[in-house]
Amino acid sequence: MTVTDLLRKIQRDLKEERATIAENMVLGRMQDQESYKKSVGVAEGLDRAHQIIGDMMKKLDDEEDV
């Protein structure tokens, strides 16, 4: 498994976790406002992590091209 393969797997896992949080929100599974706020924060963190990994993969690809 290459580094890029590993990063893609991590991105997939992050996306799945975010989808689970979104589904729980849509289905009304949040217990209270505080749980909702926490879930929004976690989802935003997952999105940011996904973005950072994407940027890192792009840099790795650019370095391989040089």
All heavy atoms as TSV, in Angstrom:
chain	resi	resn	atom	element	x	y	z
A	1	MET	N	N	0.854	-1.177	0.000
A	1	MET	CA	C	0.000	0.000	0.000
A	1	MET	C	C	0.899	1.239	0.000
A	1	MET	O	O	1.775	1.372	0.840
A	1	MET	CB	C	-0.908	-0.017	1.225
A	1	MET	CG	C	-1.807	1.189	1.341
A	1	MET	SD	S	-2.894	1.164	2.773
A	1	MET	CE	C	-4.215	0.161	2.164
A	2	THR	N	N	0.641	2.125	-0.924
A	2	THR	CA	C	1.422	3.357	-1.021
A	2	THR	C	C	0.870	4.407	-0.057
A	2	THR	O	O	-0.228	4.254	0.491
A	2	THR	CB	C	1.382	3.920	-2.451
A	2	THR	OG1	O	0.043	4.354	-2.729
A	2	THR	CG2	C	1.840	2.902	-3.475
A	3	VAL	N	N	1.631	5.468	0.099
A	3	VAL	CA	C	1.187	6.575	0.947
A	3	VAL	C	C	-0.110	7.167	0.394
A	3	VAL	O	O	-1.048	7.453	1.143
A	3	VAL	CB	C	2.287	7.659	1.049
A	3	VAL	CG1	C	1.770	8.890	1.753
A	3	VAL	CG2	C	3.514	7.114	1.752
A	4	THR	N	N	-0.178	7.317	-0.918
A	4	THR	CA	C	-1.379	7.876	-1.548
A	4	THR	C	C	-2.590	6.976	-1.310
A	4	THR	O	O	-3.683	7.463	-1.029
A	4	THR	CB	C	-1.151	8.081	-3.055
A	4	THR	OG1	O	-0.010	8.929	-3.222
A	4	THR	CG2	C	-2.344	8.719	-3.712
A	5	ASP	N	N	-2.386	5.656	-1.400
A	5	ASP	CA	C	-3.483	4.720	-1.124
A	5	ASP	C	C	-3.978	4.873	0.307
A	5	ASP	O	O	-5.186	4.879	0.571
A	5	ASP	CB	C	-3.040	3.269	-1.347
A	5	ASP	CG	C	-2.770	2.943	-2.799
A	5	ASP	OD1	O	-3.298	3.643	-3.687
A	5	ASP	OD2	O	-2.019	1.969	-3.040
A	6	LEU	N	N	-3.040	4.999	1.225
A	6	LEU	CA	C	-3.394	5.165	2.636
A	6	LEU	C	C	-4.162	6.463	2.856
A	6	LEU	O	O	-5.183	6.486	3.547
A	6	LEU	CB	C	-2.132	5.135	3.497
A	6	LEU	CG	C	-2.337	5.306	4.998
A	6	LEU	CD1	C	-3.206	4.188	5.549
A	6	LEU	CD2	C	-0.998	5.335	5.703
A	7	LEU	N	N	-3.695	7.543	2.236
A	7	LEU	CA	C	-4.382	8.826	2.379
A	7	LEU	C	C	-5.794	8.761	1.791
A	7	LEU	O	O	-6.726	9.330	2.365
A	7	LEU	CB	C	-3.568	9.940	1.720
A	7	LEU	CG	C	-2.244	10.286	2.410
A	7	LEU	CD1	C	-1.458	11.291	1.578
A	7	LEU	CD2	C	-2.463	10.793	3.818
A	8	ARG	N	N	-5.956	8.086	0.663
A	8	ARG	CA	C	-7.298	7.925	0.071
A	8	ARG	C	C	-8.216	7.155	1.004
A	8	ARG	O	O	-9.385	7.478	1.155
A	8	ARG	CB	C	-7.205	7.223	-1.279
A	8	ARG	CG	C	-6.755	8.124	-2.378
A	8	ARG	CD	C	-6.906	7.456	-3.744
A	8	ARG	NE	N	-6.373	8.323	-4.764
A	8	ARG	CZ	C	-5.317	8.038	-5.516
A	8	ARG	NH1	N	-4.698	6.882	-5.382
A	8	ARG	NH2	N	-4.886	8.890	-6.424
A	9	LYS	N	N	-7.673	6.105	1.645
A	9	LYS	CA	C	-8.475	5.321	2.592
A	9	LYS	C	C	-8.896	6.180	3.772
A	9	LYS	O	O	-10.046	6.138	4.200
A	9	LYS	CB	C	-7.665	4.121	3.086
A	9	LYS	CG	C	-8.252	3.422	4.285
A	9	LYS	CD	C	-8.684	2.039	3.988
A	9	LYS	CE	C	-9.195	1.273	5.188
A	9	LYS	NZ	N	-10.363	1.808	5.820
A	10	ILE	N	N	-7.988	6.975	4.279
A	10	ILE	CA	C	-8.318	7.868	5.389
A	10	ILE	C	C	-9.395	8.858	4.960
A	10	ILE	O	O	-10.359	9.104	5.702
A	10	ILE	CB	C	-7.060	8.594	5.908
A	10	ILE	CG1	C	-6.106	7.587	6.555
A	10	ILE	CG2	C	-7.436	9.690	6.893
A	10	ILE	CD1	C	-4.728	8.143	6.858
A	11	GLN	N	N	-9.265	9.419	3.765
A	11	GLN	CA	C	-10.288	10.342	3.259
A	11	GLN	C	C	-11.647	9.661	3.175
A	11	GLN	O	O	-12.664	10.246	3.542
A	11	GLN	CB	C	-9.898	10.879	1.880
A	11	GLN	CG	C	-9.006	12.070	1.917
A	11	GLN	CD	C	-8.852	12.703	0.559
A	11	GLN	OE1	O	-8.692	12.017	-0.440
A	11	GLN	NE2	N	-8.898	14.013	0.524
A	12	ARG	N	N	-11.675	8.439	2.685
A	12	ARG	CA	C	-12.933	7.688	2.592
A	12	ARG	C	C	-13.552	7.499	3.974
A	12	ARG	O	O	-14.756	7.684	4.161
A	12	ARG	CB	C	-12.679	6.326	1.944
A	12	ARG	CG	C	-13.330	6.121	0.631
A	12	ARG	CD	C	-13.234	4.714	0.051
A	12	ARG	NE	N	-12.165	3.873	0.538
A	12	ARG	CZ	C	-10.958	3.748	-0.024
A	12	ARG	NH1	N	-10.657	4.435	-1.086
A	12	ARG	NH2	N	-10.059	2.938	0.483
A	13	ASP	N	N	-12.714	7.134	4.938
A	13	ASP	CA	C	-13.203	6.928	6.308
A	13	ASP	C	C	-13.749	8.225	6.903
A	13	ASP	O	O	-14.784	8.221	7.586
A	13	ASP	CB	C	-12.099	6.367	7.202
A	13	ASP	CG	C	-11.717	4.938	6.845
A	13	ASP	OD1	O	-12.446	4.287	6.055
A	13	ASP	OD2	O	-10.675	4.472	7.343
A	14	LEU	N	N	-13.061	9.330	6.648
A	14	LEU	CA	C	-13.536	10.625	7.138
A	14	LEU	C	C	-14.887	10.975	6.524
A	14	LEU	O	O	-15.798	11.450	7.211
A	14	LEU	CB	C	-12.526	11.727	6.809
A	14	LEU	CG	C	-11.190	11.674	7.542
A	14	LEU	CD1	C	-10.211	12.679	6.938
A	14	LEU	CD2	C	-11.363	11.909	9.024
A	15	LYS	N	N	-15.019	10.725	5.232
A	15	LYS	CA	C	-16.270	11.026	4.533
A	15	LYS	C	C	-17.420	10.168	5.071
A	15	LYS	O	O	-18.534	10.656	5.279
A	15	LYS	CB	C	-16.091	10.781	3.032
A	15	LYS	CG	C	-17.237	11.293	2.190
A	15	LYS	CD	C	-16.980	11.036	0.713
A	15	LYS	CE	C	-16.395	12.271	0.103
A	15	LYS	NZ	N	-16.306	12.181	-1.367
A	16	GLU	N	N	-17.140	8.899	5.342
A	16	GLU	CA	C	-18.165	8.008	5.898
A	16	GLU	C	C	-18.603	8.466	7.284
A	16	GLU	O	O	-19.794	8.457	7.607
A	16	GLU	CB	C	-17.646	6.571	5.954
A	16	GLU	CG	C	-17.532	5.907	4.607
A	16	GLU	CD	C	-16.868	4.546	4.676
A	16	GLU	OE1	O	-16.664	4.013	5.790
A	16	GLU	OE2	O	-16.546	4.007	3.596
A	17	GLU	N	N	-17.643	8.859	8.102
A	17	GLU	CA	C	-17.971	9.323	9.457
A	17	GLU	C	C	-18.822	10.584	9.408
A	17	GLU	O	O	-19.788	10.736	10.151
A	17	GLU	CB	C	-16.687	9.575	10.245
A	17	GLU	CG	C	-16.917	9.946	11.684
A	17	GLU	CD	C	-17.562	8.848	12.508
A	17	GLU	OE1	O	-17.387	7.664	12.179
A	17	GLU	OE2	O	-18.268	9.183	13.477
A	18	ARG	N	N	-18.478	11.501	8.491
A	18	ARG	CA	C	-19.261	12.729	8.344
A	18	ARG	C	C	-20.673	12.411	7.871
A	18	ARG	O	O	-21.641	13.011	8.330
A	18	ARG	CB	C	-18.590	13.691	7.375
A	18	ARG	CG	C	-19.282	15.047	7.422
A	18	ARG	CD	C	-18.793	15.962	6.339
A	18	ARG	NE	N	-19.342	17.290	6.435
A	18	ARG	CZ	C	-20.634	17.606	6.294
A	18	ARG	NH1	N	-21.525	16.673	6.091
A	18	ARG	NH2	N	-21.039	18.850	6.378
A	19	ALA	N	N	-20.794	11.457	6.967
A	19	ALA	CA	C	-22.120	11.051	6.476
A	19	ALA	C	C	-22.958	10.467	7.612
A	19	ALA	O	O	-24.168	10.713	7.686
A	19	ALA	CB	C	-21.980	10.051	5.335
A	20	THR	N	N	-22.337	9.730	8.497
A	20	THR	CA	C	-23.050	9.167	9.650
A	20	THR	C	C	-23.566	10.285	10.559
A	20	THR	O	O	-24.712	10.246	11.020
A	20	THR	CB	C	-22.125	8.218	10.439
A	20	THR	OG1	O	-21.729	7.151	9.593
A	20	THR	CG2	C	-22.827	7.665	11.666
A	21	ILE	N	N	-22.729	11.285	10.795
A	21	ILE	CA	C	-23.152	12.419	11.622
A	21	ILE	C	C	-24.320	13.141	10.958
A	21	ILE	O	O	-25.319	13.462	11.610
A	21	ILE	CB	C	-21.975	13.378	11.864
A	21	ILE	CG1	C	-20.944	12.713	12.774
A	21	ILE	CG2	C	-22.456	14.696	12.473
A	21	ILE	CD1	C	-19.636	13.470	12.893
A	22	ALA	N	N	-24.207	13.387	9.651
A	22	ALA	CA	C	-25.285	14.078	8.928
A	22	ALA	C	C	-26.571	13.278	8.979
A	22	ALA	O	O	-27.657	13.842	9.188
A	22	ALA	CB	C	-24.864	14.320	7.481
A	23	GLU	N	N	-26.479	11.980	8.820
A	23	GLU	CA	C	-27.671	11.130	8.871
A	23	GLU	C	C	-28.333	11.207	10.244
A	23	GLU	O	O	-29.558	11.312	10.351
A	23	GLU	CB	C	-27.293	9.682	8.550
A	23	GLU	CG	C	-28.479	8.736	8.560
A	23	GLU	CD	C	-28.093	7.302	8.235
A	23	GLU	OE1	O	-26.943	7.059	7.845
A	23	GLU	OE2	O	-28.957	6.426	8.384
A	24	ASN	N	N	-27.517	11.166	11.288
A	24	ASN	CA	C	-28.062	11.265	12.642
A	24	ASN	C	C	-28.772	12.597	12.864
A	24	ASN	O	O	-29.805	12.655	13.534
A	24	ASN	CB	C	-26.954	11.072	13.680
A	24	ASN	CG	C	-26.504	9.632	13.773
A	24	ASN	OD1	O	-27.237	8.708	13.429
A	24	ASN	ND2	N	-25.286	9.442	14.225
A	25	MET	N	N	-28.240	13.655	12.288
A	25	MET	CA	C	-28.884	14.963	12.409
A	25	MET	C	C	-30.222	14.980	11.677
A	25	MET	O	O	-31.226	15.450	12.215
A	25	MET	CB	C	-27.976	16.058	11.860
A	25	MET	CG	C	-26.788	16.356	12.709
A	25	MET	SD	S	-25.762	17.600	11.914
A	25	MET	CE	C	-24.703	18.047	13.260
A	26	VAL	N	N	-30.214	14.468	10.466
A	26	VAL	CA	C	-31.434	14.469	9.648
A	26	VAL	C	C	-32.529	13.625	10.310
A	26	VAL	O	O	-33.710	13.983	10.271
A	26	VAL	CB	C	-31.125	13.953	8.224
A	26	VAL	CG1	C	-32.398	13.668	7.449
A	26	VAL	CG2	C	-30.266	14.953	7.475
A	27	LEU	N	N	-32.125	12.527	10.914
A	27	LEU	CA	C	-33.104	11.633	11.540
A	27	LEU	C	C	-33.497	12.075	12.946
A	27	LEU	O	O	-34.262	11.389	13.622
A	27	LEU	CB	C	-32.548	10.200	11.573
A	27	LEU	CG	C	-32.321	9.568	10.200
A	27	LEU	CD1	C	-31.666	8.204	10.347
A	27	LEU	CD2	C	-33.625	9.455	9.426
A	28	GLY	N	N	-32.975	13.221	13.382
A	28	GLY	CA	C	-33.370	13.763	14.686
A	28	GLY	C	C	-32.813	13.010	15.873
A	28	GLY	O	O	-33.437	12.952	16.926
A	29	ARG	N	N	-31.653	12.444	15.724
A	29	ARG	CA	C	-31.059	11.651	16.805
A	29	ARG	C	C	-30.221	12.467	17.779
A	29	ARG	O	O	-29.609	11.914	18.681
A	29	ARG	CB	C	-30.214	10.529	16.213
A	29	ARG	CG	C	-31.028	9.518	15.470
A	29	ARG	CD	C	-30.178	8.376	14.999
A	29	ARG	NE	N	-31.011	7.409	14.277
A	29	ARG	CZ	C	-30.568	6.649	13.310
A	29	ARG	NH1	N	-29.299	6.702	12.951
A	29	ARG	NH2	N	-31.375	5.808	12.700
A	30	MET	N	N	-30.196	13.776	17.596
A	30	MET	CA	C	-29.461	14.623	18.529
A	30	MET	C	C	-30.301	14.771	19.796
A	30	MET	O	O	-31.489	15.068	19.731
A	30	MET	CB	C	-29.198	16.003	17.923
A	30	MET	CG	C	-28.359	15.998	16.666
A	30	MET	SD	S	-26.660	15.530	16.939
A	30	MET	CE	C	-26.610	13.962	16.069
A	31	GLN	N	N	-29.678	14.567	20.934
A	31	GLN	CA	C	-30.407	14.577	22.197
A	31	GLN	C	C	-30.792	15.986	22.639
A	31	GLN	O	O	-31.846	16.189	23.235
A	31	GLN	CB	C	-29.557	13.915	23.287
A	31	GLN	CG	C	-29.270	12.466	22.992
A	31	GLN	CD	C	-28.174	11.920	23.877
A	31	GLN	OE1	O	-27.499	12.659	24.587
A	31	GLN	NE2	N	-27.988	10.616	23.823
A	32	ASP	N	N	-29.922	16.930	22.359
A	32	ASP	CA	C	-30.174	18.303	22.786
A	32	ASP	C	C	-29.336	19.252	21.937
A	32	ASP	O	O	-28.598	18.828	21.057
A	32	ASP	CB	C	-29.871	18.482	24.275
A	32	ASP	CG	C	-28.467	18.021	24.655
A	32	ASP	OD1	O	-27.559	18.013	23.785
A	32	ASP	OD2	O	-28.262	17.675	25.826
A	33	GLN	N	N	-29.455	20.540	22.206
A	33	GLN	CA	C	-28.740	21.557	21.435
A	33	GLN	C	C	-27.224	21.386	21.564
A	33	GLN	O	O	-26.492	21.577	20.600
A	33	GLN	CB	C	-29.167	22.959	21.899
A	33	GLN	CG	C	-28.549	24.083	21.121
A	33	GLN	CD	C	-29.045	24.167	19.680
A	33	GLN	OE1	O	-30.073	23.621	19.321
A	33	GLN	NE2	N	-28.300	24.881	18.854
A	34	GLU	N	N	-26.780	21.026	22.744
A	34	GLU	CA	C	-25.343	20.845	22.964
A	34	GLU	C	C	-24.795	19.692	22.119
A	34	GLU	O	O	-23.719	19.799	21.536
A	34	GLU	CB	C	-25.063	20.593	24.447
A	34	GLU	CG	C	-23.620	20.724	24.835
A	34	GLU	CD	C	-23.046	22.103	24.569
A	34	GLU	OE1	O	-23.751	23.107	24.723
A	34	GLU	OE2	O	-21.855	22.164	24.208
A	35	SER	N	N	-25.535	18.597	22.026
A	35	SER	CA	C	-25.120	17.468	21.184
A	35	SER	C	C	-25.078	17.882	19.723
A	35	SER	O	O	-24.173	17.486	18.983
A	35	SER	CB	C	-26.087	16.293	21.339
A	35	SER	OG	O	-26.066	15.789	22.630
A	36	TYR	N	N	-26.043	18.679	19.319
A	36	TYR	CA	C	-26.084	19.165	17.948
A	36	TYR	C	C	-24.847	20.023	17.653
A	36	TYR	O	O	-24.176	19.829	16.642
A	36	TYR	CB	C	-27.368	19.966	17.715
A	36	TYR	CG	C	-27.441	20.574	16.334
A	36	TYR	CD1	C	-27.856	19.809	15.248
A	36	TYR	CD2	C	-27.082	21.896	16.119
A	36	TYR	CE1	C	-27.906	20.359	13.977
A	36	TYR	CE2	C	-27.131	22.453	14.852
A	36	TYR	CZ	C	-27.547	21.682	13.781
A	36	TYR	OH	O	-27.583	22.215	12.533
A	37	LYS	N	N	-24.551	20.958	18.544
A	37	LYS	CA	C	-23.396	21.835	18.352
A	37	LYS	C	C	-22.098	21.032	18.282
A	37	LYS	O	O	-21.229	21.311	17.456
A	37	LYS	CB	C	-23.297	22.853	19.494
A	37	LYS	CG	C	-24.329	23.935	19.437
A	37	LYS	CD	C	-24.109	24.879	20.613
A	37	LYS	CE	C	-25.164	25.936	20.691
A	37	LYS	NZ	N	-24.940	26.825	21.852
A	38	LYS	N	N	-21.979	20.045	19.154
A	38	LYS	CA	C	-20.778	19.206	19.160
A	38	LYS	C	C	-20.658	18.450	17.837
A	38	LYS	O	O	-19.580	18.379	17.248
A	38	LYS	CB	C	-20.818	18.229	20.324
A	38	LYS	CG	C	-19.601	17.354	20.408
A	38	LYS	CD	C	-19.664	16.415	21.592
A	38	LYS	CE	C	-18.455	15.493	21.590
A	38	LYS	NZ	N	-18.527	14.514	22.666
A	39	SER	N	N	-21.750	17.903	17.359
A	39	SER	CA	C	-21.735	17.158	16.103
A	39	SER	C	C	-21.380	18.049	14.921
A	39	SER	O	O	-20.644	17.638	14.016
A	39	SER	CB	C	-23.089	16.484	15.867
A	39	SER	OG	O	-23.304	15.473	16.822
A	40	VAL	N	N	-21.887	19.274	14.923
A	40	VAL	CA	C	-21.536	20.228	13.859
A	40	VAL	C	C	-20.033	20.498	13.897
A	40	VAL	O	O	-19.364	20.498	12.856
A	40	VAL	CB	C	-22.338	21.539	13.995
A	40	VAL	CG1	C	-21.776	22.623	13.081
A	40	VAL	CG2	C	-23.807	21.296	13.689
A	41	GLY	N	N	-19.484	20.698	15.074
A	41	GLY	CA	C	-18.051	20.949	15.207
A	41	GLY	C	C	-17.213	19.770	14.735
A	41	GLY	O	O	-16.211	19.942	14.035
A	42	VAL	N	N	-17.633	18.575	15.099
A	42	VAL	CA	C	-16.913	17.368	14.665
A	42	VAL	C	C	-16.983	17.244	13.147
A	42	VAL	O	O	-15.974	16.961	12.489
A	42	VAL	CB	C	-17.477	16.110	15.356
A	42	VAL	CG1	C	-16.906	14.844	14.735
A	42	VAL	CG2	C	-17.186	16.139	16.850
A	43	ALA	N	N	-18.164	17.473	12.575
A	43	ALA	CA	C	-18.324	17.382	11.116
A	43	ALA	C	C	-17.435	18.400	10.412
A	43	ALA	O	O	-16.804	18.084	9.388
A	43	ALA	CB	C	-19.789	17.582	10.728
A	44	GLU	N	N	-17.350	19.602	10.947
A	44	GLU	CA	C	-16.477	20.619	10.355
A	44	GLU	C	C	-15.015	20.192	10.450
A	44	GLU	O	O	-14.238	20.393	9.514
A	44	GLU	CB	C	-16.687	21.969	11.034
A	44	GLU	CG	C	-18.009	22.612	10.688
A	44	GLU	CD	C	-18.267	23.901	11.442
A	44	GLU	OE1	O	-17.502	24.226	12.386
A	44	GLU	OE2	O	-19.236	24.591	11.100
A	45	GLY	N	N	-14.637	19.592	11.558
A	45	GLY	CA	C	-13.273	19.095	11.720
A	45	GLY	C	C	-12.957	17.983	10.733
A	45	GLY	O	O	-11.857	17.932	10.169
A	46	LEU	N	N	-13.917	17.098	10.516
A	46	LEU	CA	C	-13.730	16.023	9.537
A	46	LEU	C	C	-13.573	16.587	8.132
A	46	LEU	O	O	-12.728	16.126	7.360
A	46	LEU	CB	C	-14.901	15.042	9.590
A	46	LEU	CG	C	-15.030	14.215	10.870
A	46	LEU	CD1	C	-16.356	13.463	10.882
A	46	LEU	CD2	C	-13.865	13.264	11.022
A	47	ASP	N	N	-14.369	17.601	7.806
A	47	ASP	CA	C	-14.242	18.252	6.494
A	47	ASP	C	C	-12.864	18.879	6.329
A	47	ASP	O	O	-12.236	18.756	5.271
A	47	ASP	CB	C	-15.310	19.340	6.315
A	47	ASP	CG	C	-16.674	18.783	6.010
A	47	ASP	OD1	O	-16.779	17.603	5.614
A	47	ASP	OD2	O	-17.658	19.546	6.163
A	48	ARG	N	N	-12.398	19.536	7.366
A	48	ARG	CA	C	-11.087	20.194	7.297
A	48	ARG	C	C	-9.973	19.162	7.145
A	48	ARG	O	O	-9.055	19.344	6.354
A	48	ARG	CB	C	-10.873	21.058	8.547
A	48	ARG	CG	C	-9.583	21.805	8.556
A	48	ARG	CD	C	-9.548	22.876	7.466
A	48	ARG	NE	N	-8.258	23.522	7.483
A	48	ARG	CZ	C	-7.482	23.678	6.418
A	48	ARG	NH1	N	-7.891	23.283	5.233
A	48	ARG	NH2	N	-6.307	24.243	6.514
A	49	ALA	N	N	-10.063	18.066	7.885
A	49	ALA	CA	C	-9.068	17.001	7.779
A	49	ALA	C	C	-9.057	16.413	6.363
A	49	ALA	O	O	-7.996	16.162	5.791
A	49	ALA	CB	C	-9.345	15.911	8.805
A	50	HIS	N	N	-10.241	16.226	5.799
A	50	HIS	CA	C	-10.366	15.713	4.431
A	50	HIS	C	C	-9.676	16.663	3.454
A	50	HIS	O	O	-8.944	16.231	2.552
A	50	HIS	CB	C	-11.853	15.553	4.094
A	50	HIS	CG	C	-12.124	14.859	2.817
A	50	HIS	ND1	N	-12.100	15.496	1.604
A	50	HIS	CD2	C	-12.421	13.564	2.560
A	50	HIS	CE1	C	-12.375	14.636	0.650
A	50	HIS	NE2	N	-12.577	13.447	1.206
A	51	GLN	N	N	-9.880	17.943	3.653
A	51	GLN	CA	C	-9.282	18.962	2.788
A	51	GLN	C	C	-7.754	18.973	2.924
A	51	GLN	O	O	-7.034	19.061	1.927
A	51	GLN	CB	C	-9.861	20.330	3.149
A	51	GLN	CG	C	-9.411	21.455	2.260
A	51	GLN	CD	C	-10.070	22.765	2.671
A	51	GLN	OE1	O	-10.083	23.113	3.853
A	51	GLN	NE2	N	-10.634	23.460	1.704
A	52	ILE	N	N	-7.265	18.881	4.136
A	52	ILE	CA	C	-5.814	18.883	4.371
A	52	ILE	C	C	-5.169	17.676	3.706
A	52	ILE	O	O	-4.117	17.786	3.069
A	52	ILE	CB	C	-5.513	18.908	5.888
A	52	ILE	CG1	C	-5.880	20.273	6.471
A	52	ILE	CG2	C	-4.045	18.572	6.161
A	52	ILE	CD1	C	-5.869	20.325	7.990
A	53	ILE	N	N	-5.801	16.524	3.819
A	53	ILE	CA	C	-5.263	15.316	3.189
A	53	ILE	C	C	-5.267	15.472	1.669
A	53	ILE	O	O	-4.313	15.081	0.996
A	53	ILE	CB	C	-6.051	14.070	3.639
A	53	ILE	CG1	C	-5.766	13.803	5.118
A	53	ILE	CG2	C	-5.690	12.861	2.782
A	53	ILE	CD1	C	-6.650	12.754	5.744
A	54	GLY	N	N	-6.334	16.052	1.125
A	54	GLY	CA	C	-6.387	16.296	-0.316
A	54	GLY	C	C	-5.257	17.197	-0.768
A	54	GLY	O	O	-4.608	16.941	-1.799
A	55	ASP	N	N	-4.979	18.248	-0.001
A	55	ASP	CA	C	-3.883	19.156	-0.323
A	55	ASP	C	C	-2.537	18.423	-0.262
A	55	ASP	O	O	-1.665	18.617	-1.108
A	55	ASP	CB	C	-3.856	20.348	0.637
A	55	ASP	CG	C	-5.058	21.271	0.482
A	55	ASP	OD1	O	-5.759	21.176	-0.549
A	55	ASP	OD2	O	-5.291	22.086	1.400
A	56	MET	N	N	-2.392	17.559	0.741
A	56	MET	CA	C	-1.158	16.804	0.887
A	56	MET	C	C	-0.961	15.845	-0.289
A	56	MET	O	O	0.148	15.709	-0.817
A	56	MET	CB	C	-1.164	16.027	2.204
A	56	MET	CG	C	0.118	15.272	2.477
A	56	MET	SD	S	0.083	14.452	4.076
A	56	MET	CE	C	0.128	15.865	5.152
A	57	MET	N	N	-2.036	15.217	-0.724
A	57	MET	CA	C	-1.947	14.307	-1.866
A	57	MET	C	C	-1.538	15.068	-3.114
A	57	MET	O	O	-0.741	14.579	-3.924
A	57	MET	CB	C	-3.275	13.580	-2.068
A	57	MET	CG	C	-3.516	12.517	-1.026
A	57	MET	SD	S	-5.136	11.711	-1.044
A	57	MET	CE	C	-5.542	11.558	-2.731
A	58	LYS	N	N	-2.064	16.261	-3.280
A	58	LYS	CA	C	-1.701	17.084	-4.436
A	58	LYS	C	C	-0.219	17.439	-4.406
A	58	LYS	O	O	0.474	17.357	-5.430
A	58	LYS	CB	C	-2.544	18.356	-4.487
A	58	LYS	CG	C	-2.326	19.198	-5.723
A	58	LYS	CD	C	-3.266	20.360	-5.772
A	58	LYS	CE	C	-3.161	21.231	-6.969
A	58	LYS	NZ	N	-1.957	21.254	-7.736
A	59	LYS	N	N	0.283	17.802	-3.227
A	59	LYS	CA	C	1.706	18.119	-3.091
A	59	LYS	C	C	2.564	16.897	-3.412
A	59	LYS	O	O	3.593	17.014	-4.072
A	59	LYS	CB	C	2.017	18.623	-1.686
A	59	LYS	CG	C	1.521	20.028	-1.426
A	59	LYS	CD	C	1.837	20.457	-0.006
A	59	LYS	CE	C	1.209	21.818	0.281
A	59	LYS	NZ	N	1.409	22.227	1.668
A	60	LEU	N	N	2.142	15.729	-2.930
A	60	LEU	CA	C	2.900	14.507	-3.229
A	60	LEU	C	C	2.926	14.235	-4.726
A	60	LEU	O	O	3.967	13.864	-5.280
A	60	LEU	CB	C	2.292	13.315	-2.486
A	60	LEU	CG	C	2.502	13.266	-0.982
A	60	LEU	CD1	C	1.681	12.143	-0.361
A	60	LEU	CD2	C	3.983	13.088	-0.655
A	61	ASP	N	N	1.786	14.427	-5.388
A	61	ASP	CA	C	1.723	14.231	-6.838
A	61	ASP	C	C	2.629	15.224	-7.561
A	61	ASP	O	O	3.326	14.858	-8.505
A	61	ASP	CB	C	0.290	14.380	-7.356
A	61	ASP	CG	C	-0.579	13.183	-7.017
A	61	ASP	OD1	O	-0.023	12.102	-6.697
A	61	ASP	OD2	O	-1.817	13.326	-7.085
A	62	ASP	N	N	2.626	16.470	-7.103
A	62	ASP	CA	C	3.467	17.501	-7.726
A	62	ASP	C	C	4.945	17.174	-7.557
A	62	ASP	O	O	5.749	17.365	-8.466
A	62	ASP	CB	C	3.173	18.876	-7.138
A	62	ASP	CG	C	1.803	19.413	-7.544
A	62	ASP	OD1	O	1.206	18.852	-8.486
A	62	ASP	OD2	O	1.335	20.385	-6.921
A	63	GLU	N	N	5.327	16.642	-6.379
A	63	GLU	CA	C	6.720	16.282	-6.135
A	63	GLU	C	C	7.158	15.113	-7.022
A	63	GLU	O	O	8.293	15.063	-7.456
A	63	GLU	CB	C	6.933	15.935	-4.665
A	63	GLU	CG	C	6.895	17.135	-3.744
A	63	GLU	CD	C	7.013	16.757	-2.285
A	63	GLU	OE1	O	7.253	15.580	-1.981
A	63	GLU	OE2	O	6.863	17.672	-1.446
A	64	GLU	N	N	6.251	14.189	-7.267
A	64	GLU	CA	C	6.566	13.044	-8.124
A	64	GLU	C	C	6.759	13.479	-9.571
A	64	GLU	O	O	7.516	12.858	-10.311
A	64	GLU	CB	C	5.470	11.989	-8.035
A	64	GLU	CG	C	5.452	11.261	-6.720
A	64	GLU	CD	C	4.318	10.248	-6.620
A	64	GLU	OE1	O	3.558	10.095	-7.604
A	64	GLU	OE2	O	4.184	9.627	-5.577
A	65	ASP	N	N	6.083	14.540	-9.989
A	65	ASP	CA	C	6.186	15.027	-11.352
A	65	ASP	C	C	7.508	15.739	-11.620
A	65	ASP	O	O	7.900	15.920	-12.764
A	65	ASP	CB	C	5.025	15.964	-11.690
A	65	ASP	CG	C	3.698	15.230	-11.765
A	65	ASP	OD1	O	3.716	13.992	-11.901
A	65	ASP	OD2	O	2.642	15.891	-11.666
A	66	VAL	N	N	8.183	16.160	-10.538
A	66	VAL	CA	C	9.425	16.951	-10.707
A	66	VAL	C	C	10.593	16.057	-10.981
A	66	VAL	O	O	10.795	14.995	-10.840
A	66	VAL	CB	C	9.693	17.811	-9.448
A	66	VAL	CG1	C	11.050	18.475	-9.516
A	66	VAL	CG2	C	8.603	18.827	-9.288
